[in-house]
């Protein structure tokens, strides 16, 4: 009986979780420029406009990404920052008429 309940719960989570966590598909690229600053770029893999931000050390840079486009490079302000210090977030933009 426990195995049946576990299987039903697992099946429910597999079927429902993609709808509950429908975040857009983005690709985040990290690099180091010639001045040895870490930088990040975001690529939109969807066919919809996204609202995004890149944050490092408490500073947010907000921007929009058109369908299937890449952002510009956003670089750190200090050489001591690593790529793990960046925070990147994107979500769908809904226009209300």
N, C-alpha and C positions, 0 to 999 in steps of 0.2 A: 504494500500500500504506500509506503514511504517513497519507493522508487517511482511509482506512478505519479504521485503528487509532485515530486521533484522534476520529472519529465514534463509535466503540464506547466509548471512554473518556468522552466527553462525555455520551453516552446513559446510561452507568452512573452518572455523577455526578449527573445530573438525577434519575434514578429513586431513588437511594439517599440523597441528601443530605437530603430532607425527613424521613426516618425517623431519621437520625442527629442532627439538630438540631431535635427536636420540643420547642421551648420554647413556653410558653403565650402567647396573644395578650393583650397589655396595651397600654394607652394611657397615656402619661405627659404630664401637663399642667403647665406652668410658669406662674407668675404673680408679680406684685409686689403686696404688700399695702399698706395705707394708711401704714404706718410705713416703707415703702421697703425691706422685707426680701424677698428672693427666696423663693418657696415652691414646693412640688411636690406633686402628687396623682397617684395611680395608679388606673387603672380596669381591672377584670378583665373581659375580653371573652369568657371561657369559661364553661362551666356546671359547673365544678369549683372546689373550694376551693384557694387558692394560699397558699403561704408566701412572704412578701416582706420586703425590707428597703430602707430609704432611708438612705444614708450621706452625710455631709458632714463634712469636716475630721476624719476618723477616728472619728466617732461614728456608730454604727449604731442605727437604730430598727427593730426587728423587729415584724412584725404578720402577721395572716392576713387574706385577702380572700375573702369568700364569693362564690358564683357571681353574675356580672353586677353586681357592686357596686363602689363607689368608696371609696377610703381618705379619711381626713381630710387636711387640708393640713398638710404638714411644712415648717416655715420654717427659714431659715438663722439663725445666731446673730450674724451680723455683716453689716453693709450692704455690705462689700467683696466678699462672695461673689457669684458669677454663677450662672446656671442650669446652666452646664457643670461646676460644681464638685460637683453632686449625682451620686451613683451609685445607680441603682435596679436591683433584681434581684428576680425572682419565678420560682418553680418550683412544680410540682405537689407536693402533700403526699400521701404514701402512708401509710396506716394499716396497721400490722401487728397481726393478732389473735393 
